[in-house]
Amino acid sequence: MRYGYFDEENREYVIERPDTPVSWTNYLGVKDLCTVISNNAGGYTFYRQPQHHRITRFRPNGVPMDRPGHYIYLRDDDTGEYWSLSWQPVGLDLNKATYQCRHGLSYTKFFCAYQGIAAEQLLFIPVDDDVELWDVKIKNNSGQTRHLSVFSYVEFSFHHIDIDNQNFQMSLYASGSSYQDGIIEYDFFYEPWTFHYFTANFEPDSYDGVRDRFLGPYRTETNPLAVERGSCSNSSELGGNHCGALHKRILLTPGKEVRLLFMLGVGNREAGRQMRAKYGDPKTVDGAFHELKTYWQEKLAVLQCATPHAGFNTMVNTWNLYQAET
């Protein structure tokens, strides 16, 4: 069974069939902040080490597999139909929608085409800043004006993963979420200097900081209540399980494209505001991505070979060095 191929020119592995037998993952980040992301946007983010500085939650032995993740949902507000930019978690019929994932050098791109809407999500961490960026582009390729809603979603994790998985008295009652100035913050009462944050370069139409308000009772990431009804509930509270969910309504005339930027990270009270101010500018995001690609070009240039075996060249010149470094 063929699921993808190596793109030699762009140094990417391209997955054209998202229903892989297991999750095929990539590593984002070259310094302190790191994300493990799968070909269906499942995964988690941590700072320096995943045991003691976890930012987002992941259930490696849970079902459905590869949940939760760093998701973008799209909703047609005229019909109520919705889907995810990555194949999962909604899981559209692959005979009706086109999906592609490109795992590159410390970045991953998702592509989706469905019902005349083309969408792209680029995830990467800049070389010099501890923030995960989502660069989302949505284009209307249909012949009619479209009213869409865009929802982002991450599930926050307690800082210490052992406490998050075992000590529910602390993880569920010694933390909370809040919202201010377009930023959702998740903080710990016993570490008042540490904040997980999720924000974007726009003022959201609605938001949720409480996971169960976004997903709804007896639901999963496959069918979140907020996406189904077309609006979040503007939730935040002390205690419980928390998330970063931002909702934006957009109007796309035929041929029009919109670009939305999201930021996920950890730091002091000002970190989210600083990153929002800096990376809310698309030119800054473009520059940071170019810098990341240059970083890896220079790293890999120290050892290159040319042999009669193309597969050997691909492994030695790109992927073996990349795996050793990450």
C-alpha positions as CSV (number, residue, x, y, z in Angstrom):
1,M,0.0,0.0,0.0
2,R,1.4,3.4,-1.0
3,Y,0.7,6.3,1.2
4,G,3.2,8.9,0.1
5,Y,6.6,9.8,-1.3
6,F,9.8,11.8,-0.7
7,D,9.8,15.2,-2.4
8,E,13.6,15.6,-3.1
9,E,13.4,19.3,-4.2
10,N,11.6,20.5,-1.1
11,R,13.0,18.0,1.3
12,E,9.6,16.9,2.5
13,Y,7.8,13.6,2.9
14,V,4.4,13.9,1.2
15,I,1.5,11.8,2.6
16,E,-1.4,11.6,0.1
17,R,-3.4,9.0,1.9
18,P,-4.2,10.2,5.4
19,D,-5.5,6.9,6.6
20,T,-2.1,5.5,7.5
21,P,-1.9,2.4,9.6
22,V,-0.3,4.3,12.4
23,S,0.5,8.0,13.0
24,W,3.4,9.3,11.0
25,T,4.9,12.1,13.1
26,N,7.3,15.0,12.7
27,Y,9.2,17.2,15.1
28,L,8.8,21.0,15.2
29,G,11.3,23.2,17.0
30,V,15.1,23.6,17.1
31,K,15.7,24.9,20.6
32,D,13.6,24.9,23.8
33,L,10.0,24.6,22.5
34,C,9.1,21.4,20.7
35,T,6.0,19.9,19.1
36,V,5.4,16.3,18.0
37,I,2.8,16.5,15.2
38,S,1.3,13.6,13.2
39,N,0.0,13.4,9.6
40,N,-3.5,14.1,11.0
41,A,-2.5,17.0,13.3
42,G,-2.5,14.8,16.4
43,G,0.2,15.5,18.9
44,Y,1.5,17.7,21.7
45,T,3.8,20.6,22.6
46,F,6.3,20.9,25.4
47,Y,9.0,23.2,26.7
48,R,12.5,21.6,27.0
49,Q,11.2,18.3,28.3
50,P,7.8,16.6,27.8
51,Q,7.5,15.2,31.3
52,H,7.8,18.4,33.4
53,H,6.9,21.2,30.9
54,R,4.0,19.9,28.9
55,I,1.8,22.5,27.2
56,T,-0.8,20.6,25.3
57,R,-2.3,17.2,26.1
58,F,-2.0,13.9,24.2
59,R,-3.3,10.4,25.0
60,P,-0.9,7.9,23.4
61,N,-3.0,4.9,24.4
62,G,-6.4,6.4,23.9
63,V,-9.1,5.7,21.4
64,P,-9.7,7.0,18.8
65,M,-6.0,6.9,18.1
66,D,-3.9,10.0,17.7
67,R,-5.9,12.4,19.8
68,P,-6.1,15.2,20.7
69,G,-4.1,17.6,18.5
70,H,-3.7,21.0,17.0
71,Y,-6.8,21.3,14.9
72,I,-8.5,23.8,12.5
73,Y,-12.2,23.2,11.8
74,L,-14.1,24.8,8.9
75,R,-17.9,25.3,8.9
76,D,-20.2,26.3,6.1
77,D,-22.5,28.7,7.9
78,D,-25.1,28.5,5.2
79,T,-25.5,24.7,5.4
80,G,-24.1,23.9,8.8
81,E,-21.7,21.3,7.4
82,Y,-18.3,21.2,8.9
83,W,-14.9,19.5,8.4
84,S,-11.4,19.6,9.8
85,L,-8.5,21.0,7.7
86,S,-6.5,17.8,8.5
87,W,-8.4,14.6,7.7
88,Q,-8.8,13.8,11.4
89,P,-10.5,14.5,13.7
90,V,-13.7,14.9,11.7
91,G,-12.7,12.2,9.1
92,L,-14.6,13.1,5.9
93,D,-15.2,10.4,3.3
94,L,-11.9,10.4,1.3
95,N,-13.9,9.9,-1.9
96,K,-15.4,13.4,-1.4
97,A,-12.5,15.4,0.0
98,T,-8.8,15.7,-0.9
99,Y,-6.2,15.8,1.8
100,Q,-2.4,16.1,1.9
101,C,0.3,16.3,4.6
102,R,3.8,17.5,4.0
103,H,6.3,16.8,6.8
104,G,9.3,19.1,6.2
105,L,12.4,20.0,8.2
106,S,10.8,21.2,11.5
107,Y,7.5,22.2,9.9
108,T,4.4,20.4,8.7
109,K,1.8,21.5,6.2
110,F,-1.7,20.3,5.8
111,F,-3.8,20.8,2.6
112,C,-7.5,20.2,2.2
113,A,-10.0,20.7,-0.7
114,Y,-13.7,20.2,-0.1
115,Q,-16.9,21.8,-1.5
116,G,-15.0,24.4,-3.4
117,I,-12.9,25.5,-0.4
118,A,-9.1,25.1,-0.5
119,A,-7.3,25.4,2.9
120,E,-3.8,25.2,4.1
121,Q,-2.3,25.0,7.6
122,L,1.4,25.5,8.2
123,L,2.8,24.7,11.6
124,F,6.3,25.6,12.7
125,I,8.3,27.1,15.6
126,P,10.6,30.1,14.8
127,V,14.3,29.6,15.4
128,D,14.5,32.5,17.9
129,D,11.2,32.4,19.7
130,D,9.4,29.9,21.9
131,V,6.0,30.0,20.1
132,E,4.3,27.6,17.8
133,L,2.8,29.4,14.8
134,W,-0.2,28.3,12.7
135,D,-0.3,30.0,9.3
136,V,-3.8,29.2,7.9
137,K,-4.9,30.2,4.4
138,I,-8.5,29.6,3.1
139,K,-9.5,30.2,-0.5
140,N,-12.9,30.2,-2.1
141,N,-12.6,28.3,-5.4
142,S,-16.3,27.9,-5.9
143,G,-18.4,30.2,-8.0
144,Q,-20.4,31.7,-5.2
145,T,-19.9,33.8,-2.1
146,R,-19.3,31.6,1.0
147,H,-20.0,32.3,4.6
148,L,-17.6,30.3,6.7
149,S,-16.6,29.9,10.3
150,V,-13.1,28.9,11.4
151,F,-12.5,27.2,14.7
152,S,-9.1,26.5,16.3
153,Y,-8.6,23.9,19.0
154,V,-5.9,22.7,21.4
155,E,-6.3,20.9,24.7
156,F,-4.1,22.3,27.4
157,S,-2.1,19.9,29.7
158,F,-1.1,20.4,33.3
159,H,2.6,21.4,33.4
160,H,3.7,18.0,34.9
161,I,2.5,15.1,32.9
162,D,2.5,12.7,35.8
163,I,0.2,15.0,37.8
164,D,-2.0,15.5,34.6
165,N,-2.4,11.7,34.3
166,Q,-2.7,10.7,37.9
167,N,-3.2,13.4,40.5
168,F,-6.6,14.7,39.3
169,Q,-7.2,16.5,42.6
170,M,-4.4,18.9,41.7
171,S,-4.6,18.9,37.9
172,L,-8.4,19.6,37.9
173,Y,-8.5,22.0,40.8
174,A,-5.2,23.8,40.9
175,S,-5.5,25.4,37.4
176,G,-7.8,27.6,35.4
177,S,-8.4,29.4,32.2
178,S,-9.1,33.1,31.5
179,Y,-9.6,35.3,28.5
180,Q,-8.5,38.9,27.8
181,D,-7.4,40.9,24.8
182,G,-7.9,38.0,22.4
183,I,-5.7,35.6,24.4
184,I,-6.8,32.5,26.2
185,E,-4.5,31.7,29.1
186,Y,-4.2,28.6,31.2
187,D,-2.3,29.0,34.4
188,F,-1.4,27.1,37.6
189,F,-2.2,28.5,41.1
190,Y,1.0,27.2,42.6
191,E,3.2,28.6,39.7
192,P,1.8,32.1,39.3
193,W,4.6,33.0,36.8
194,T,3.7,30.3,34.2
195,F,1.0,30.7,31.6
196,H,0.1,28.6,28.6
197,Y,-1.5,30.8,26.0
198,F,-3.3,30.6,22.7
199,T,-4.1,33.6,20.6
200,A,-4.4,34.8,17.0
201,N,-4.0,38.0,14.8
202,F,-7.7,38.8,14.9
203,E,-10.5,39.5,17.5
204,P,-12.5,36.3,17.7
205,D,-16.3,36.2,17.4
206,S,-16.4,33.7,20.2
207,Y,-14.0,31.6,22.2
208,D,-13.9,28.7,24.7
209,G,-11.3,28.1,27.4
210,V,-13.2,25.1,28.9
211,R,-12.8,21.9,27.0
212,D,-16.2,20.4,27.9
213,R,-18.0,23.5,26.8
214,F,-16.4,23.4,23.4
215,L,-16.8,19.6,22.8
216,G,-20.1,19.2,24.6
217,P,-21.3,16.2,26.7
218,Y,-20.7,12.7,25.4
219,R,-18.8,14.1,22.4
220,T,-15.2,14.0,21.1
221,E,-13.1,16.1,18.8
222,T,-14.9,14.4,15.9
223,N,-18.2,16.3,16.6
224,P,-17.6,19.3,18.8
225,L,-20.8,21.0,19.9
226,A,-19.4,24.5,19.4
227,V,-18.6,23.8,15.7
228,E,-21.9,22.1,15.1
229,R,-23.9,25.0,16.4
230,G,-21.6,27.6,14.8
231,S,-20.4,29.4,17.9
232,C,-18.4,29.0,21.1
233,S,-19.9,29.8,24.5
234,N,-17.2,32.3,25.7
235,S,-16.2,30.0,28.6
236,S,-13.4,30.2,31.1
237,E,-13.3,29.0,34.7
238,L,-11.3,27.8,37.7
239,G,-10.7,24.1,37.7
240,G,-11.6,21.4,35.2
241,N,-10.2,20.7,31.8
242,H,-9.2,23.5,29.5
243,C,-8.6,24.3,25.9
244,G,-7.7,27.0,23.4
245,A,-10.6,27.5,21.0
246,L,-11.0,30.6,18.9
247,H,-13.8,31.2,16.4
248,K,-13.8,33.6,13.5
249,R,-16.5,34.2,10.9
250,I,-15.3,35.0,7.4
251,L,-17.0,36.0,4.1
252,L,-15.3,34.9,0.9
253,T,-16.3,36.0,-2.5
254,P,-15.4,33.8,-5.4
255,G,-11.6,33.6,-5.8
256,K,-10.9,35.4,-2.5
257,E,-8.3,34.1,0.0
258,V,-8.0,34.9,3.7
259,R,-5.0,34.4,6.0
260,L,-5.3,33.8,9.7
261,L,-2.3,33.5,12.1
262,F,-2.4,31.6,15.5
263,M,0.2,31.5,18.3
264,L,0.6,28.8,21.0
265,G,3.2,29.0,23.7
266,V,4.3,29.3,27.3
267,G,5.8,32.1,29.4
268,N,5.0,34.9,31.8
269,R,1.9,37.0,31.8
270,E,3.2,39.2,28.9
271,A,4.5,36.4,26.7
272,G,1.2,35.9,24.8
273,R,0.8,39.6,24.2
274,Q,4.4,40.0,23.0
275,M,4.1,37.1,20.5
276,R,0.7,38.3,19.3
277,A,2.1,41.7,18.6
278,K,5.1,40.3,16.8
279,Y,3.7,37.4,14.8
280,G,0.4,39.0,14.0
281,D,2.1,40.5,11.0
282,P,2.2,38.0,8.0
283,K,5.5,39.5,6.9
284,T,7.1,38.5,10.2
285,V,5.8,35.0,9.9
286,D,7.1,34.7,6.3
287,G,10.5,35.9,7.5
288,A,10.6,33.4,10.4
289,F,9.7,30.5,8.1
290,H,12.4,31.6,5.6
291,E,14.9,31.7,8.5
292,L,13.9,28.2,9.6
293,K,14.5,26.8,6.1
294,T,17.9,28.6,5.9
295,Y,18.8,27.1,9.3
296,W,18.3,23.6,8.0
297,Q,20.0,24.2,4.7
298,E,23.1,25.3,6.5
299,K,22.9,22.3,9.0
300,L,22.6,19.7,6.2
301,A,25.2,21.3,4.0
302,V,28.0,20.0,6.2
303,L,27.6,16.4,4.9
304,Q,26.3,15.5,1.4
305,C,26.9,12.5,-0.7
306,A,26.3,11.3,-4.3
307,T,25.9,7.6,-4.9
308,P,24.2,5.5,-7.6
309,H,21.4,4.7,-5.1
310,A,18.8,7.5,-5.0
311,G,17.2,6.2,-1.8
312,F,20.5,6.1,0.0
313,N,21.2,9.7,-1.0
314,T,17.9,10.9,0.3
315,M,18.4,9.2,3.6
316,V,22.0,10.3,4.2
317,N,21.7,13.9,2.8
318,T,18.5,14.8,4.5
319,W,16.6,12.5,6.8
320,N,19.3,10.7,8.8
321,L,20.9,14.0,9.7
322,Y,17.6,15.6,10.5
323,Q,16.6,12.7,12.8
324,A,19.9,12.8,14.6
325,E,19.6,16.5,15.2
326,T,15.9,16.5,16.4
